[in-house]
């Protein structure tokens, strides 16, 4: 199980880079702070669930939760693009 948790941690670091990029670009382009906080809070919540799903060896749940986190990052990028117009 320690190996699985180590792998989950490495995956979290990779995902964190995408989230930081999404948050910084959203902040730079003037997306509402409350929206950024809400999306980031959702991201943190699903990443916690991801660790549990990874530790319990639940690949279906893990995939859904992982995709939710990635989509929240892309949602911030989308809001950033839409805020430019």
N, C-alpha and C positions, 0 to 999 in steps of 0.2 A: 504494500500500500504506500510506503514511503516513496517508491519510485514513481507511482502514479501521481502523487501529490507534487513531486518534483517536476514532472512533466506538465502538470497543470500550472505550476508557477511559471515555467518557461513560456507557456502559451499566454499567460496573463501579461507577461512583459511585452510580448509581441503585440498583443491587442492594445496595451496601454499607449504604445507609440502612435497608433492610429487615432485613439481618442484624444491625445494631447494635440495632435495636428488639427483635428476637427474643432476642438475647443478654442485653440489659438486663432484659427482663421475666422471662426464665428465671432470671437471677441474683436478681432481687428476690423471686421466689416460691419460691426454695430448690431449684431443680433441681440435681441433682448436678453438681459442677464437672467431673468427668471426662467426663460426657455432653456438657456444653457444649463442652469442649475437643475432644472427638471430632467432634462435628457441625460445629464451626467449622473444624477442620482439613480435614474433607471439603469444606466450602464453599470454602476457599481453594484446595484442589487442583483442584476442578472449574472454578473461575474462571480458573485458569492454563491449563487445557485449553481453556476458552472463548476466551481470547485467541488461542491457536494456531489453533483452528478458524476464528475470525473472520479472522485474517491469511491463512490458506490458502484462504479462500472455500469453506468446507465447510458449507453451510446446514443439512444434516440433522444432522450431528454437533453443530454449534453449538446447534441447537434442543434436542437431547437433553441436552447439558451445561448449557445455561441452565436448563432445567426441573429438572434435578437440584439446582442451586443454590437455586432458588426453593423446591423441596420441602424442602430441608434447613432453610430458614428457617421454613417452616410446621410442620415437625416440632418445632422448638424451641417454637413457640407451642402446639402440641398438648401437649407435655410440660408446659408451664407450666399449661395449663388442667387437665390430669389431676392435677397436683400440688396443685391447690386442694382436691380432694375427698378 
